[in-house]
Every structure is written in structure tokens, then in C-alpha cells.
Amino acid sequence: MGRKYSRQRKHFFLYIACWMSLLIAGTGCVPYYNLYNDEPFSYHQYSEANQLLLQAKLSFSSGDFLTSLKKSQEMLNRFPQKYGEHALYMMGLIYANPEYTYVNYEISIHFFKKLVNEYPESVFKEKANIWIWLLNQNMDYAKKVDKKNKRIDFLKNELKTDKKQIINLQNQIKRLKEIDLGIEKKKREALPVIEQKDDERP
């Protein structure tokens, strides 16, 4: 029960950060003002890419992370120059979300770092760097907690072993006492017989 609460507390700020990041990022509206005039990116391609982005965002918001990931990956493969940064940022958010079944902070960091390195002018660069720092801090904390839990388990096992040894020693002492009492009893029982034999001598 304690570990479950600790895990929920550990992920609490990531829940908030995920949703705040999605809202603040404005991935549905930045920046498209020049896409209509940039060749060879046509209006049809823009509409298609924008639809993928919208589907990825809506799927993420509804908790359908697999669909969101699929749409983001398709967006990255088909429109890497115009929408690559959006796709990478979305995939980073997906793998950082504690509600995602396959949550993986290392994969999330990989996507955020890829965004920072391949899109140095991206509007998501600062947010991606914050996520990288945040996830690294979270993983370090998780490692420390795991190390402490292992130490606690080790000490518990040692305590169990010590208790067993104490019980064994107590049983041995009890048996030795019983043996001593048995010897003393036999001595007392044998003593009158010896005295009687001495009295019978002339």
C-alpha cells in the first residue's frame, strides 16, 4: 500500500506537466501563417498534415495514446520538415505520460533530445529541454527510492534470519536445560542406592 502511494506521488507532478504542456504548447496553431506560400508544401499537404496533428492531439486528450503515437509517427515520416518538431514533441509527451501503458522516460527523453538537436529553432525547444531535465530528475528520484526499498527489503530479510537464529538458540538452550535437569534427576535417584550399599557393608 505504501509503495503504491509513493508511486502515485512520484508521478503526480508529471500528470500535471503533461496536460499543462499540451495546453500551453499550442500545437494546433503555431505557426501556420506561412505554410500556404511555402513550396513545395501545398495546401492539400498542409490540410493532410494538419489533420494528422489534430487527430494526434485529440487522441492524446482522450487517452488513446496508441492512436496518437501512430498519427504522430505518420506525421514525422511524411512531413518531417514542417511537422517533425510537432510529432517529436507529441511522442515525447506520450511516453512521459504515467497513464500510458508503455510509459518509458528514456524513450521520451530520446524524442525530446531528437527535437532539440534536429530542430534547434523549434518553438518547442525550451519546453523539450525542461522535459528532459524533469524526466531525468524523476528517474534519479525513482532510482533512489528503489535503492532504499531494496535496502529495506534486505534489512527485513536479515531481521527474519536473526529471529530464526534467536529461536533456534532459545530451543537449544531449552534442550540443554532439559538434559541438565535429566542428569541431575538421575544423580539424585542413584544416590540412595549407593548409600544403602555402603550401609550393608560389615
GUFIKOL-821662 format. One record per atom (N, C-alpha, C): residue number from 1; chain; atom name; z, x negated, y negated. Coordinates in steps of 0.05 Angstrom, whole numbers. Each point is the difference from the previous one (the first is absolute). Layout:
<atoms>
  nr kette atom      z      x      y
 NUM     A   CA      Z      X      Y
...
</atoms>
This chain:
<atoms>
  nr kette atom      z      x      y
   1     A    N      0    -17     24
   1     A   CA      0     17    -24
   1     A    C      0    -17    -25
   2     A    N     16    -22      0
   2     A   CA      2    -18    -22
   2     A    C    -26    -14     -6
   3     A    N    -14     -8     22
   3     A   CA    -25    -15     -3
   3     A    C    -21     19    -11
   4     A    N      0     25      9
   4     A   CA    -20     19    -10
   4     A    C      3      4    -30
   5     A    N     25      3     -9
   5     A   CA      5      3    -28
   5     A    C     -8    -24    -16
   6     A    N      6    -24     12
   6     A   CA     -8    -25    -13
   6     A    C    -30     -2     -3
   7     A    N    -15      9     21
   7     A   CA    -29     -2     -1
   7     A    C    -11     19    -21
   8     A    N     12     25     -2
   8     A   CA     -9     19    -21
   8     A    C      6    -11    -27
   9     A    N     23    -12     -4
   9     A   CA      7    -12    -26
   9     A    C    -18    -23     -7
  10     A    N     -7    -16     20
  10     A   CA    -18    -23     -4
  10     A    C    -27      9    -10
  11     A    N    -10     23     10
  11     A   CA    -27      9     -7
  11     A    C      0     19    -24
  12     A    N     24      8    -10
  12     A   CA      1     20    -20
  12     A    C    -16     -6    -25
  13     A    N      3    -25    -11
  13     A   CA    -14     -6    -24
  13     A    C    -30     -4      5
  14     A    N     -8     -4     25
  14     A   CA    -28     -2      6
  14     A    C    -13     28     -1
  15     A    N     15     20      9
  15     A   CA    -10     27     -2
  15     A    C     -7      7    -30
  16     A    N     19     -6    -17
  16     A   CA     -4      5    -28
  16     A    C    -23    -16    -11
  17     A    N      0    -25      7
  17     A   CA    -21    -18    -11
  17     A    C    -28      9      9
  18     A    N     -2      9     25
  18     A   CA    -27      9     10
  18     A    C    -11     22    -17
  19     A    N     17     21     -4
  19     A   CA    -10     23    -14
  19     A    C     -4     -6    -30
  20     A    N     18    -15    -12
  20     A   CA     -3     -7    -28
  20     A    C    -24    -16     -4
  21     A    N     -5    -19     18
  21     A   CA    -24    -17     -2
  21     A    C    -25     16      1
  22     A    N     -1     20     18
  22     A   CA    -24     16      3
  22     A    C     -5     17    -26
  23     A    N     22     10    -12
  23     A   CA     -3     16    -24
  23     A    C     -7    -17    -24
  24     A    N     13    -23     -3
  24     A   CA     -5    -18    -23
  24     A    C    -27    -13      2
  25     A    N     -9     -6     24
  25     A   CA    -24    -16      3
  25     A    C    -24     14    -12
  26     A    N     -1     26      1
  26     A   CA    -22     15    -11
  26     A    C    -26     -7     14
  27     A    N      1     -2     27
  27     A   CA    -24     -9     14
  27     A    C    -23     19     -1
  28     A    N      6     25    -10
  28     A   CA    -22     19     -2
  28     A    C    -14     -1    -26
  29     A    N      9    -16    -20
  29     A   CA    -12      1    -26
  29     A    C     -5    -27    -14
  30     A    N      6    -23     12
  30     A   CA     -4    -25    -13
  30     A    C    -19    -18     16
  31     A    N    -17    -14    -14
  31     A   CA    -14     10    -24
  31     A    C    -28      6      8
  32     A    N    -10     24     -5
  32     A   CA    -26      8      9
  32     A    C    -20      4    -23
  33     A    N      9     -5    -24
  33     A   CA    -17      6    -23
  33     A    C    -27    -15      0
  34     A    N     -1    -23     14
  34     A   CA    -25    -16     -1
  34     A    C    -15      2     27
  35     A    N      9     16     19
  35     A   CA    -13      0     26
  35     A    C    -27     13     -1
  36     A    N     -4     19    -18
  36     A   CA    -26     14      0
  36     A    C    -22    -18     -9
  37     A    N      6    -20    -17
  37     A   CA    -21    -17    -11
  37     A    C     -4    -26     15
  38     A    N     18     -7     18
  38     A   CA     -2    -25     14
  38     A    C    -19      2     24
  39     A    N    -21    -14      0
  39     A   CA    -19     -1     22
  39     A    C      8    -23     18
  40     A    N     -5      1     27
  40     A   CA    -14     22     14
  40     A    C     19     22     10
  41     A    N     24      2    -12
  41     A   CA     19     21      8
  41     A    C     -8     26    -12
  42     A    N    -13     17     15
  42     A   CA    -12     25    -10
  42     A    C     21     22     -2
  43     A    N     -8     22    -13
  43     A   CA     18     23     -3
  43     A    C      8     11     27
  44     A    N    -20      1     19
  44     A   CA      5     10     27
  44     A    C     21    -17     14
  45     A    N     -3    -27     -3
  45     A   CA     19    -18     13
  45     A    C     28      4    -13
  46     A    N      0      3    -26
  46     A   CA     26      4    -14
  46     A    C     14     25     11
  47     A    N    -16     22      2
  47     A   CA     12     25     10
  47     A    C     11     -3     28
  48     A    N    -15    -15     17
  48     A   CA      8     -4     27
  48     A    C     25    -17      2
  49     A    N      0    -22    -16
  49     A   CA     24    -17      0
  49     A    C     24     14    -12
  50     A    N     -4     15    -21
  50     A   CA     22     14    -12
  50     A    C     11     21     19
  51     A    N    -17     12     16
  51     A   CA      9     20     20
  51     A    C     17    -14     21
  52     A    N     -8    -23      8
  52     A   CA     16    -15     20
  52     A    C     28     -7    -12
  53     A    N     -1     -8    -25
  53     A   CA     26     -7    -13
  53     A    C     18     24     -2
  54     A    N    -12     23     -8
  54     A   CA     16     24     -2
  54     A    C     11      9     27
  55     A    N    -16     -2     21
  55     A   CA      9      7     27
  55     A    C     22    -19      9
  56     A    N     -2    -25     -7
  56     A   CA     20    -20      8
  56     A    C     27      7    -14
  57     A    N     -2      7    -26
  57     A   CA     24      6    -15
  57     A    C     13     26     10
  58     A    N    -16     21      4
  58     A   CA     11     25      9
  58     A    C     12     -2     28
  59     A    N    -13    -15     17
  59     A   CA     11     -5     27
  59     A    C     26    -15     -1
  60     A    N      2    -20    -17
  60     A   CA     25    -15     -4
  60     A    C     22     19     -9
  61     A    N     -6     16    -20
  61     A   CA     20     18    -12
  61     A    C     10     21     20
  62     A    N    -17      8     19
  62     A   CA      8     20     20
  62     A    C     12    -13     25
  63     A    N      1    -27      0
  63     A   CA     13    -14     23
  63     A    C    -20     -5     23
  64     A    N    -25      5     -5
  64     A   CA    -21     -6     21
  64     A    C    -10    -29     -5
  65     A    N     17    -19      8
  65     A   CA     -5    -28     -7
  65     A    C    -24    -12     15
  66     A    N     -5     10     25
  66     A   CA    -22    -10     15
  66     A    C    -27      7    -13
  67     A    N     -2     25     -9
  67     A   CA    -25      8    -14
  67     A    C     -3    -16    -26
  68     A    N     22     -3    -15
  68     A   CA      0    -15    -25
  68     A    C     -9    -28      5
  69     A    N     10    -12     22
  69     A   CA     -8    -28      7
  69     A    C    -29     -1      7
  70     A    N     -9     19     15
  70     A   CA    -29      1      8
  70     A    C    -18      2    -24
  71     A    N      6     18    -19
  71     A   CA    -16      4    -24
  71     A    C      1    -25    -17
  72     A    N     23    -13     -2
  72     A   CA      3    -24    -16
  72     A    C    -17    -23     12
  73     A    N      1     -2     26
  73     A   CA    -15    -21     14
  73     A    C    -30      4     -4
  74     A    N     -9     25      2
  74     A   CA    -28      7     -5
  74     A    C     -8     -6    -29
  75     A    N     18      6    -18
  75     A   CA     -5     -6    -28
  75     A    C     -3    -30     -5
  76     A    N     17    -15     13
  76     A   CA     -1    -30     -3
  76     A    C    -26    -11     12
  77     A    N     -8     11     23
  77     A   CA    -24    -10     13
  77     A    C    -26      7    -15
  78     A    N     -1     24    -11
  78     A   CA    -24      9    -12
  78     A    C     -2     -7    -30
  79     A    N     22      0    -14
  79     A   CA      0     -5    -29
  79     A    C     20    -21     -8
  80     A    N     -2    -24     11
  80     A   CA     20    -21     -5
  80     A    C      2     -9    -29
  81     A    N    -22      0    -14
  81     A   CA      0    -10    -27
  81     A    C     13     20    -19
  82     A    N     -6     25      3
  82     A   CA     10     20    -19
  82     A    C     26     12      8
  83     A    N      4      3     26
  83     A   CA     24     14     10
  83     A    C     17    -16     19
  84     A    N     -6    -26      3
  84     A   CA     15    -17     18
  84     A    C     29     -2     -7
  85     A    N      5     -3    -26
  85     A   CA     28     -2     -9
  85     A    C     16     25      5
  86     A    N    -13     23     -4
  86     A   CA     13     26      6
  86     A    C      7      2     29
  87     A    N    -20     -7     17
  87     A   CA      4      2     29
  87     A    C     23    -18     10
  88     A    N      0    -25    -10
  88     A   CA     20    -19      9
  88     A    C     28      9    -10
  89     A    N      1     10    -24
  89     A   CA     26      9    -10
  89     A    C     10     24     16
  90     A    N    -17     18      6
  90     A   CA      7     24     16
  90     A    C     10     -9     28
  91     A    N    -15    -19     13
  91     A   CA      8     -9     26
  91     A    C     27    -14      0
  92     A    N      4    -15    -22
  92     A   CA     26    -13     -3
  92     A    C     23     20     -2
  93     A    N     -5     22    -15
  93     A   CA     20     21     -2
  93     A    C      6     14     26
  94     A    N    -22      4     15
  94     A   CA      3     14     26
  94     A    C     18    -16     19
  95     A    N     -5    -26      3
  95     A   CA     15    -16     18
  95     A    C     29     -7    -10
  96     A    N      4      6    -26
  96     A   CA     27     -5    -11
  96     A    C     17     26      1
  97     A    N    -13     22      7
  97     A   CA     15     26      0
  97     A    C     16      3     25
  98     A    N     27      3     -2
  98     A   CA     17      3     23
  98     A    C     -6     25     17
  99     A    N    -14     19    -11
  99     A   CA     -7     24     15
  99     A    C    -24     -4     18
 100     A    N    -15    -21     -5
 100     A   CA    -23     -6     17
 100     A    C      9    -11     27
 101     A    N    -11     12     21
 101     A   CA      9     -8     28
 101     A    C     -4    -29      5
 102     A    N    -21    -12    -11
 102     A   CA     -6    -28      5
 102     A    C      7    -17    -24
 103     A    N     21      7    -14
 103     A   CA      8    -15    -24
 103     A    C      3    -29      7
 104     A    N    -11    -17    -17
 104     A   CA      0    -29      5
 104     A    C     -1    -15    -26
 105     A    N     22    -11     -9
 105     A   CA      1    -13    -26
 105     A    C    -18    -25     -2
 106     A    N     -3    -14     22
 106     A   CA    -17    -24      0
 106     A    C    -29      7     -5
 107     A    N     -9     22     13
 107     A   CA    -28      9     -4
 107     A    C     -3     10    -29
 108     A    N     20     14    -10
 108     A   CA      0     10    -27
 108     A    C     -3    -23    -20
 109     A    N     16    -20      4
 109     A   CA     -1    -24    -17
 109     A    C    -28    -13      1
 110     A    N    -11      0     24
 110     A   CA    -27    -12      4
 110     A    C    -20     14    -18
 111     A    N      0     27     -1
 111     A   CA    -19     15    -16
 111     A    C      5     -4    -30
 112     A    N     26     -1     -8
 112     A   CA      6     -4    -28
 112     A    C     -9    -28     -9
 113     A    N      5    -20     17
 113     A   CA     -8    -27     -6
 113     A    C    -31     -3     -2
 114     A    N    -13     14     18
 114     A   CA    -30      1      0
 114     A    C    -10     12    -26
 115     A    N     13     20     -9
 115     A   CA     -7     13    -26
 115     A    C      3    -20    -23
 116     A    N     23    -13      0
 116     A   CA      6    -19    -22
 116     A    C    -20    -23      0
 117     A    N     -6    -10     23
 117     A   CA    -18    -23      2
 117     A    C    -29      7     -5
 118     A    N     -9     22     11
 118     A   CA    -29      7     -2
 118     A    C     -7     16    -25
 119     A    N     21     12    -12
 119     A   CA     -5     17    -24
 119     A    C     20     -9    -22
 120     A    N     -2    -24    -10
 120     A   CA     19    -11    -19
 120     A    C      2     16    -26
 121     A    N    -21     15     -7
 121     A   CA      0     16    -25
 121     A    C      8     29      6
 122     A    N      8      6     24
 122     A   CA      6     28      7
 122     A    C     24     11    -16
 123     A    N     -2     26     -6
 123     A   CA     22     14    -13
 123     A    C     24      2     19
 124     A    N     -4     -4     25
 124     A   CA     21      2     20
 124     A    C     14    -27      6
 125     A    N     -9    -21    -13
 125     A   CA      9    -27      6
 125     A    C     31     -2     -4
 126     A    N     10      9    -23
 126     A   CA     28     -3     -5
 126     A    C     17     17     19
 127     A    N    -10     24      5
 127     A   CA     14     18     19
 127     A    C      0    -12     28
 128     A    N    -22    -12      8
 128     A   CA     -2    -13     26
 128     A    C     19    -23      3
 129     A    N      3    -16    -22
 129     A   CA     19    -23      0
 129     A    C     29     10      2
 130     A    N      5     23    -13
 130     A   CA     27     11      2
 130     A    C      6      9     28
 131     A    N    -20     13     13
 131     A   CA      3      9     28
 131     A    C      4    -24     19
 132     A    N    -15    -21     -5
 132     A   CA      3    -24     17
 132     A    C     29    -11     -2
 133     A    N     10     -1    -24
 133     A   CA     28     -9     -4
 133     A    C     20     19     13
 134     A    N     -5     26     -5
 134     A   CA     18     20     10
 134     A    C      1      0     31
 135     A    N    -23     -2     12
 135     A   CA     -1      1     30
 135     A    C     12    -26     12
 136     A    N     -4    -23    -13
 136     A   CA     12    -25      9
 136     A    C     30      2     -1
 137     A    N     10     11    -22
 137     A   CA     29      4     -3
 137     A    C     11     18     22
 138     A    N    -15     21      5
 138     A   CA      8     19     21
 138     A    C      1    -12     28
 139     A    N    -21    -17      5
 139     A   CA     -1    -13     26
 139     A    C     23    -21      3
 140     A    N      6    -14    -22
 140     A   CA     22    -19      0
 140     A    C     26     14      5
 141     A    N      4     23    -13
 141     A   CA     24     16      4
 141     A    C      2      9     29
 142     A    N    -22     10     11
 142     A   CA     -1     10     27
 142     A    C      8    -23     20
 143     A    N    -10    -24     -5
 143     A   CA      6    -23     17
 143     A    C     29     -6     -1
 144     A    N     12      1    -24
 144     A   CA     29     -6     -3
 144     A    C     16     21     15
 145     A    N     -8     26     -3
 145     A   CA     15     21     14
 145     A    C     -3     -3     30
 146     A    N    -24     -6      9
 146     A   CA     -5     -4     29
 146     A    C     17    -23     10
 147     A    N      1    -22    -15
 147     A   CA     16    -23      8
 147     A    C     30      7      2
 148     A    N     10     15    -19
 148     A   CA     28      9      0
 148     A    C      5     19     24
 149     A    N    -19     18      5
 149     A   CA      4     18     22
 149     A    C      0    -15     27
 150     A    N    -17    -20      2
 150     A   CA      0    -17     25
 150     A    C     27    -14      2
 151     A    N     10    -10    -22
 151     A   CA     26    -14      0
 151     A    C     22     19      9
 152     A    N     -1     25    -11
 152     A   CA     20     20      7
 152     A    C     -2      6     30
 153     A    N    -24      3     10
 153     A   CA     -4      6     29
 153     A    C     11    -23     17
 154     A    N     -5    -25     -9
 154     A   CA      9    -23     14
 154     A    C     31     -1      1
 155     A    N     12      6    -23
 155     A   CA     30      0     -1
 155     A    C     11     23     17
 156     A    N    -14     23      0
 156     A   CA      9     22     17
 156     A    C     -1     -7     30
 157     A    N    -21    -14      8
 157     A   CA     -3     -9     28
 157     A    C     22    -20      6
 158     A    N      5    -18    -19
 158     A   CA     21    -20      5
 158     A    C     27     13      3
 159     A    N      5     21    -17
 159     A   CA     25     14      1
 159     A    C      3     14     27
 160     A    N    -22     12     10
 160     A   CA      1     13     27
 160     A    C      6    -20     21
 161     A    N    -13    -24     -2
 161     A   CA      5    -21     20
 161     A    C     29     -9     -1
 162     A    N     10     -4    -24
 162     A   CA     28     -9     -3
 162     A    C     20     21     11
 163     A    N     -6     26     -5
 163     A   CA     17     21     11
 163     A    C      0      0     31
 164     A    N    -23     -5     11
 164     A   CA     -2     -1     30
 164     A    C     16    -24     10
 165     A    N     -2    -23    -14
 165     A   CA     15    -23      9
 165     A    C     30      5     -2
 166     A    N      8     13    -22
 166     A   CA     29      7     -4
 166     A    C     10     18     23
 167     A    N    -16     20      6
 167     A   CA      7     18     22
 167     A    C      2    -14     27
 168     A    N    -19    -18      5
 168     A   CA      0    -17     24
 168     A    C     25    -17      2
 169     A    N      7    -12    -23
 169     A   CA     24    -17     -1
 169     A    C     25     16      4
 170     A    N      1     24    -12
 170     A   CA     23     17      4
 170     A    C      3      9     29
 171     A    N    -22      5     13
 171     A   CA      0      7     29
 171     A    C      9    -23     17
 172     A    N     -9    -24     -7
 172     A   CA      8    -24     15
 172     A    C     30     -5     -3
 173     A    N     10      3    -25
 173     A   CA     29     -3     -5
 173     A    C     16     20     16
 174     A    N    -10     25      0
 174     A   CA     13     21     15
 174     A    C      1     -6     30
 175     A    N    -22    -10     11
 175     A   CA     -1     -8     28
 175     A    C     19    -23      6
 176     A    N      1    -19    -18
 176     A   CA     18    -23      4
 176     A    C     29      9     -1
 177     A    N      7     18    -17
 177     A   CA     27     11     -1
 177     A    C      7     14     25
 178     A    N    -20     16     10
 178     A   CA      5     14     26
 178     A    C      4    -20     23
 179     A    N    -15    -22     -1
 179     A   CA      3    -20     21
 179     A    C     27    -13     -2
 180     A    N      9     -7    -25
 180     A   CA     26    -12     -4
 180     A    C     22     19      9
 181     A    N     -3     25     -6
 181     A   CA     21     20      8
 181     A    C      1      2     30
 182     A    N    -24     -1     13
 182     A   CA     -1      2     29
 182     A    C     13    -24     13
 183     A    N     -4    -24    -11
 183     A   CA     13    -25     10
 183     A    C     30      2     -3
 184     A    N      9      9    -23
 184     A   CA     29      2     -5
 184     A    C     13     20     19
 185     A    N    -14     22      5
 185     A   CA     10     20     18
 185     A    C      3    -11     28
 186     A    N    -21    -14      9
 186     A   CA      2    -12     27
 186     A    C     22    -20      2
 187     A    N      5    -15    -21
 187     A   CA     22    -20      0
 187     A    C     27     14      2
 188     A    N      2     22    -15
 188     A   CA     26     15      2
 188     A    C      4     13     27
 189     A    N    -22      9     12
 189     A   CA      3     12     27
 189     A    C      6    -21     21
 190     A    N    -10    -24     -3
 190     A   CA      5    -21     19
 190     A    C     27    -13     -3
 191     A    N     12      2    -23
 191     A   CA     26    -14     -5
 191     A    C     23     10     17
 192     A    N      5     25      5
 192     A   CA     22      9     17
 192     A    C     -3     -9     29
 193     A    N    -24     -1     10
 193     A   CA     -6     -9     27
 193     A    C      9    -29      3
 194     A    N     -6    -16    -19
 194     A   CA      7    -29      1
 194     A    C     30     -3      0
 195     A    N     14     15    -18
 195     A   CA     29     -1     -2
 195     A    C     13      9     25
 196     A    N    -11     21     13
 196     A   CA     11     10     25
 196     A    C     -2    -20     22
 197     A    N    -21    -15      2
 197     A   CA     -4    -21     20
 197     A    C     20    -22     -5
 198     A    N      6     -6    -24
 198     A   CA     19    -21     -7
 198     A    C     28      8      9
 199     A    N      6     26     -3
 199     A   CA     27     10      8
 199     A    C      3      0     30
 200     A    N    -21      3     15
 200     A   CA      2      1     29
 200     A    C      4    -27     13
 201     A    N     -5    -21    -15
 201     A   CA      3    -27     11
 201     A    C     30     -6      4
 202     A    N      8    -15     23
 202     A   CA     28     -7      6
 202     A    C     11    -20    -20
</atoms>
